[in-house]
C-alpha cells in the first residue's frame, strides 16, 4: 500500500485539476477510480497514466440517484476507497446578481455543493466503518473572498469550506481525515466553461501573468494525502505569485 492509501476516487477527473490529480496519484502507485461525465475523455486519460490500474465511471455528480446507484454498486475490489478527491466543480458567468442567469446558478449549486455532498455521503460510511480514509475537497480562494459578479460561485465555494469544517467535526475520533485545497487562478477549462465557450475571453483571464497549473494543485492534494496518519492538513490556500487577492493581479506588458 503506497504511503497509506491504495485506492483513490477522483470526481471531475476527465480534465484540468482532476486529470492532474489522477497523474499524481498514479505516479505513487495508487489504484484509481475516475469519475466524470465525459467517458471518452477518461479513456484518453487512462492511456496517459502509464499502466495504472483504473476503474472508470461515467457519472454526473448532480444526479443524486445516479451517484447512489453507481457508487453503491462498485465492484468488491474497488469498494474500499482510501482517498476521495471531490474535484468536480464549475463556474457560470460573471453577471451582477440582478442580471444573473438562474440556470447557471442551479448548475453551480448542484455541482459544487450538492454533488460534493452526494458523493461524500455515499463513500464516507465505508471510511468510518474501516476507521481510515481521507476526503480532500477542492475549494477556491472564492470561498474566502467575494468579488463583483461572483456572488453565487463564491457562495458555493464558501459552502465547500463550511462543509469541510463541519465534516471534520463530525468525524473526530473516527480516523478519517478531511482537507480542503483552495487555489487562486489556475489555467484550465474553467474559464471557457464559465464564459460559455468564449475561448478569447477565457484567454484574457490569464493574459500578462503566470497562473497556477493543474499539476501545482495536484501536488498540494498529494501532499495532503501523504502526511502521516496522525497529521491532518485542514486547509491549503495557494495562489500564483502574480496574484495577491481574488481581484488583484499583476499583469506584465
C-alpha positions in Angstrom: 0.0 0.0 0.0 1.7 3.3 -1.1 2.0 5.9 1.6 -1.1 4.9 3.5 -3.5 4.8 0.5 -4.3 2.3 -2.1 -7.5 3.3 -3.9 -8.3 6.9 -4.8 -11.6 8.2 -6.2 -11.5 11.5 -8.1 -14.5 13.3 -9.4 -14.3 15.6 -12.4 -11.3 13.5 -13.5 -11.6 14.0 -17.2 -9.6 17.3 -17.4 -7.8 20.0 -15.6 -7.1 19.5 -11.9 -8.9 16.2 -11.8 -6.8 14.7 -14.5 -3.6 16.2 -12.9 -4.6 14.5 -9.6 -5.0 11.2 -11.4 -1.5 11.5 -12.8 0.0 12.5 -9.4 -1.6 9.5 -7.6 -0.8 7.1 -10.4 2.8 8.2 -10.0 2.6 7.0 -6.4 1.2 3.6 -7.5 -2.4 4.2 -6.4 -5.4 2.4 -7.9 -7.7 5.0 -9.4 -11.5 5.2 -9.6 -12.0 8.1 -12.1 -15.4 9.7 -12.4 -16.6 12.2 -15.0 -19.4 13.0 -17.4 -17.2 12.5 -20.4 -16.3 8.9 -20.7 -14.3 9.4 -23.9 -12.0 11.9 -22.1 -11.5 9.3 -19.3 -10.5 6.7 -21.8 -7.9 9.2 -23.2 -6.6 9.9 -19.8 -6.1 6.3 -18.9 -3.8 5.9 -21.9 -1.7 8.6 -20.4 -1.3 7.1 -17.0 1.5 4.6 -17.6 -0.4 1.4 -16.9 -2.0 2.5 -13.6 -4.9 0.2 -12.5 -8.1 2.2 -13.2 -11.9 1.8 -12.9 -13.9 4.3 -14.9 -17.3 5.8 -14.0 -19.4 7.9 -16.3 -21.1 10.0 -13.7 -22.8 13.3 -13.3 -22.4 14.2 -9.6 -25.5 16.4 -9.9 -27.7 13.3 -10.3 -28.4 12.1 -6.8 -29.9 8.8 -7.8 -27.1 8.1 -10.3 -24.5 8.8 -7.6 -26.1 6.5 -5.2 -26.6 3.7 -7.7 -23.1 3.9 -9.4 -21.1 4.2 -6.2 -23.3 1.7 -4.4 -22.6 -1.0 -7.0 -18.8 -0.6 -7.2 -17.2 -4.0 -7.7 -16.0 -5.5 -4.4 -12.4 -5.0 -5.3 -13.0 -1.2 -5.8 -15.3 -0.6 -2.9 -12.8 0.4 -0.3 -11.9 4.0 -1.2 -9.0 5.3 0.9 -8.9 8.9 -0.6 -11.8 10.8 -2.1 -10.9 13.9 -4.1 -14.1 16.0 -4.6 -12.8 17.9 -7.6 -16.0 18.2 -9.8 -16.9 21.9 -9.9 -17.8 24.8 -12.3 -18.4 28.5 -12.6 -21.1 30.1 -14.8 -20.9 33.7 -15.9 -19.8 36.9 -14.1 -23.1 38.8 -14.2 -24.4 41.0 -11.4 -26.9 39.2 -9.2 -29.8 41.3 -10.6 -28.8 40.2 -14.1 -27.8 36.7 -13.3 -28.7 33.5 -15.2 -30.8 31.3 -12.9 -30.0 28.2 -14.9 -26.3 28.9 -14.3 -26.9 29.3 -10.6 -28.6 25.9 -10.4 -25.7 24.3 -12.3 -23.1 25.8 -9.8 -25.1 24.9 -6.7 -25.9 21.4 -8.0 -22.3 20.6 -8.9 -20.2 22.5 -6.4 -22.3 21.9 -3.3 -24.9 19.2 -3.8 -22.7 17.0 -6.0 -19.9 17.1 -3.4 -22.4 16.1 -0.7 -23.9 13.3 -2.7 -20.6 11.7 -3.4 -19.3 12.2 0.1 -22.4 10.7 1.7 -22.1 7.6 -0.5 -18.5 6.9 0.4 -18.0 8.3 3.9 -19.8 5.5 5.9 -17.3 2.9 4.5 -14.4 5.0 5.6 -15.9 5.4 9.1 -16.5 1.7 9.3 -12.9 0.9 8.3 -11.5 3.5 10.7 -9.5 5.2 8.0 -9.8 7.4 4.9 -9.3 10.9 3.6 -11.7 13.4 2.0 -9.9 16.2 0.1 -12.2 18.9 -1.3 -11.2 21.3 -4.0 -12.3 24.7 -2.9 -11.2 28.1 -4.1 -10.0 31.5 -2.8 -13.5 32.5 -4.0 -14.6 30.8 -0.8 -12.6 33.3 1.2 -13.2 36.5 -0.8 -16.3 37.6 -2.7 -15.7 39.5 -5.9 -18.1 41.5 -8.2 -20.2 39.2 -10.4 -19.2 36.2 -8.4 -21.9 36.1 -5.6 -23.3 32.7 -6.4 -20.0 31.0 -7.3 -18.3 32.4 -4.2 -21.2 31.3 -2.1 -20.8 27.7 -3.4 -17.1 27.7 -2.6 -17.7 29.2 0.8 -20.2 26.3 1.3 -17.4 23.9 0.4 -15.3 25.4 3.2 -18.1 25.2 5.7 -19.0 21.6 4.8 -15.3 20.7 5.1 -15.1 22.2 8.6 -18.3 20.6 9.7 -17.3 17.2 8.3 -14.1 17.4 10.3 -16.0 18.0 13.5 -18.4 15.1 12.8 -15.6 12.7 12.0 -13.5 13.4 15.1 -12.3 10.2 16.6 -13.1 8.1 13.5 -9.6 8.1 12.0 -10.9 9.8 8.8 -9.1 12.9 7.7 -10.7 15.9 5.9 -8.8 18.6 4.0 -9.5 21.4 1.5 -7.2 22.8 -1.2 -8.2 26.3 -2.2 -6.5 27.6 -5.4 -6.4 31.0 -6.9 -6.1 31.4 -10.6 -5.4 28.1 -12.4 -5.4 27.8 -16.2 -7.8 25.0 -17.0 -11.1 24.8 -18.9 -12.8 26.6 -16.0 -12.9 30.0 -17.7 -14.0 28.5 -21.1 -17.0 26.9 -19.3 -17.7 30.0 -17.2 -17.9 32.1 -20.4 -20.0 29.7 -22.4 -17.2 28.5 -24.7 -15.8 32.0 -25.4 -12.1 31.0 -25.7 -10.9 34.5 -26.4 -12.5 35.9 -23.3 -11.1 32.9 -21.3 -7.6 33.6 -22.6 -7.8 37.2 -21.4 -8.3 36.0 -17.8 -4.7 34.8 -17.8 -3.1 37.4 -20.1 0.1 39.0 -18.9 0.5 36.8 -15.8 1.7 33.3 -14.9 -1.2 31.3 -13.5 -1.0 28.1 -11.5 -1.2 24.9 -13.4 -3.3 21.8 -12.6 -0.2 20.0 -11.7 0.5 22.6 -9.0 -2.8 21.8 -7.4 -2.4 18.1 -7.7 1.0 18.4 -5.9 -0.8 20.1 -3.0 -3.5 17.4 -2.9 -1.0 14.6 -3.0 1.0 16.3 -0.2 -2.1 16.4 2.0 -2.8 12.7 1.3 0.8 11.6 2.0 1.2 13.0 5.5 1.5 10.5 8.4 -1.9 9.2 9.6 -1.7 11.3 12.8 -1.4 14.6 10.7 -4.4 16.3 9.2 -3.9 19.2 6.8 -7.0 21.3 7.4 -6.6 23.8 4.6 -4.2 24.9 1.9 -4.6 28.2 0.1 -2.3 28.7 -2.9 -2.1 31.5 -5.5 0.2 32.4 -8.3 3.0 34.8 -7.3 1.3 37.3 -9.7 -2.0 37.2 -7.7 -2.4 38.9 -4.3 -6.1 38.5 -3.9 -9.2 37.4 -5.8 -9.2 40.6 -7.8 -5.6 42.0 -7.5 -3.4 40.5 -10.2 -0.1 41.8 -11.6 0.0 41.7 -15.4 3.1 42.4 -17.4 3.0 44.5 -20.6 
